[in-house]
Amino acid sequence: MQYTLEVIPLPVSDIDRARDFYRDKVGFHVDIDQEVMPGMRIVQLTPPGSGCSIALGDSIWEAVRGPRPAPGSYQGLQLCVADVDAARAELLERGLEVSEPVRYTPDDGATFLYFTDPDGNGWAIQEYRRRATEPLHQVLAELARQTP
């Protein structure tokens, strides 16, 4: 059995504000924005090129066991890009407040940008230069072929 991580519920205080932020400032695609059952509206957004989406919704937490996370309580959500400088330029052009690149070492994978959504959920954007020539879906497909 293979499992794929495809949707992460994200705690926000205002679904419309969060949808507009992720769509307009961050550039995510709105996949779903509808009432999926009586009283349960879901907004699902996907970063360009990603196989994993975020889901926003008031009632979504009723279907999840455990305590309801507070809006803004998620930290360390991470996106990956092949060119952090190009990503930063695009995000700034969209009006997103994003940090300067932080280069921890010259190694591939050691440069990050940071931003928060209107509720304070914290995101990192990690540069993997090799993604320009080795897209993750190809790397994973190759690993799957090698695994018995």
C-alpha positions as CSV (number, residue, x, y, z in Angstrom):
1,M,0.0,0.0,0.0
2,Q,1.3,3.4,-0.9
3,Y,0.2,6.6,1.0
4,T,0.5,10.1,-0.4
5,L,0.2,13.3,1.6
6,E,-2.2,15.3,-0.4
7,V,-4.2,17.7,1.9
8,I,-3.2,19.6,5.1
9,P,-6.0,21.4,7.0
10,L,-4.9,24.8,7.9
11,P,-6.4,26.7,10.9
12,V,-7.5,30.2,9.9
13,S,-9.9,32.7,11.4
14,D,-11.5,34.0,8.1
15,I,-11.8,31.6,5.2
16,D,-12.4,34.3,2.6
17,R,-9.4,36.4,3.7
18,A,-7.2,33.3,3.8
19,R,-8.4,32.1,0.4
20,D,-7.7,35.5,-1.1
21,F,-4.2,35.7,0.5
22,Y,-3.1,32.2,-0.7
23,R,-4.5,32.8,-4.1
24,D,-3.5,36.4,-4.7
25,K,-0.3,36.9,-2.7
26,V,1.2,33.4,-2.7
27,G,-0.1,32.2,-6.1
28,F,-1.9,29.0,-5.0
29,H,-4.6,27.6,-7.3
30,V,-8.1,27.4,-5.9
31,D,-9.2,23.8,-6.5
32,I,-12.4,23.8,-4.5
33,D,-14.5,26.5,-2.9
34,Q,-17.9,25.1,-2.1
35,E,-20.2,23.7,0.5
36,V,-19.3,20.0,0.3
37,M,-22.1,19.0,2.6
38,P,-24.7,21.0,4.5
39,G,-22.9,23.4,6.8
40,M,-19.4,22.4,5.7
41,R,-17.6,24.8,3.3
42,I,-14.2,23.7,2.1
43,V,-11.7,25.8,0.3
44,Q,-8.8,23.8,-1.1
45,L,-5.8,25.4,-2.6
46,T,-2.7,23.9,-4.2
47,P,0.7,25.5,-4.8
48,P,1.8,25.4,-8.5
49,G,3.5,22.1,-9.2
50,S,2.6,20.5,-5.9
51,G,0.9,17.3,-5.1
52,C,-0.2,18.5,-1.7
53,S,-2.9,21.1,-1.0
54,I,-4.1,23.1,2.0
55,A,-7.7,23.0,3.1
56,L,-9.5,25.8,4.8
57,G,-12.9,25.4,6.5
58,D,-14.8,26.1,9.7
59,S,-16.3,22.6,10.1
60,I,-13.3,20.7,8.9
61,W,-12.0,20.4,12.4
62,E,-15.1,18.6,13.6
63,A,-14.1,15.6,11.4
64,V,-10.5,15.5,12.9
65,R,-9.8,13.9,16.2
66,G,-8.1,15.9,18.9
67,P,-8.1,19.5,19.9
68,R,-8.9,22.2,17.4
69,P,-5.8,24.1,16.5
70,A,-5.9,27.9,16.9
71,P,-5.7,30.1,13.8
72,G,-2.0,31.0,13.3
73,S,-0.7,28.0,15.3
74,Y,0.9,26.2,12.5
75,Q,4.6,26.9,12.0
76,G,7.2,25.4,9.7
77,L,5.0,24.6,6.7
78,Q,7.4,24.4,3.8
79,L,7.5,24.9,0.1
80,C,10.4,24.1,-2.2
81,V,11.6,26.0,-5.3
82,A,14.5,25.6,-7.7
83,D,15.4,29.4,-7.5
84,V,14.7,31.2,-4.3
85,D,15.6,34.6,-5.8
86,A,13.1,34.2,-8.6
87,A,10.5,33.0,-6.1
88,R,11.1,36.0,-3.9
89,A,10.8,38.4,-6.8
90,E,7.5,36.8,-7.9
91,L,6.1,37.0,-4.4
92,L,7.1,40.6,-3.8
93,E,5.5,41.5,-7.1
94,R,2.3,39.8,-5.8
95,G,2.5,42.1,-2.7
96,L,3.6,39.4,-0.2
97,E,5.8,40.4,2.6
98,V,8.6,37.8,2.5
99,S,12.0,37.8,4.1
100,E,15.3,38.2,2.4
101,P,16.9,34.9,1.5
102,V,18.7,33.3,4.5
103,R,21.7,31.3,3.3
104,Y,22.7,29.0,6.1
105,T,25.4,27.3,4.0
106,P,26.3,27.3,0.3
107,D,24.9,23.7,0.0
108,D,21.8,23.0,-2.1
109,G,18.8,23.0,0.3
110,A,20.3,25.4,2.8
111,T,18.7,28.7,1.6
112,F,15.3,29.8,2.9
113,L,12.7,32.6,2.7
114,Y,10.0,33.1,5.3
115,F,6.5,34.5,5.4
116,T,3.3,34.3,7.5
117,D,-0.3,34.4,6.5
118,P,-2.8,36.9,7.9
119,D,-3.4,34.7,11.0
120,G,0.3,34.1,11.7
121,N,0.7,30.6,10.3
122,G,4.4,30.4,9.4
123,W,5.8,29.2,6.1
124,A,9.4,28.6,4.8
125,I,10.4,28.4,1.2
126,Q,13.4,26.2,0.7
127,E,15.6,26.4,-2.4
128,Y,16.6,23.1,-3.9
129,R,18.4,24.1,-7.1
130,R,18.5,20.5,-8.2
131,R,14.7,20.6,-8.7
132,A,15.3,22.5,-11.9
133,T,16.7,19.4,-13.4
134,E,15.3,16.7,-11.0
135,P,11.6,17.4,-10.3
136,L,10.5,15.6,-7.2
137,H,7.9,13.5,-8.9
138,Q,10.7,12.1,-11.2
139,V,13.0,11.4,-8.2
140,L,10.2,9.6,-6.4
141,A,9.2,7.6,-9.4
142,E,12.8,6.4,-9.8
143,L,13.0,5.5,-6.1
144,A,9.8,3.5,-6.4
145,R,11.2,1.6,-9.4
146,Q,14.3,0.7,-7.3
147,T,12.4,-0.4,-4.2
148,P,11.4,-4.1,-4.2
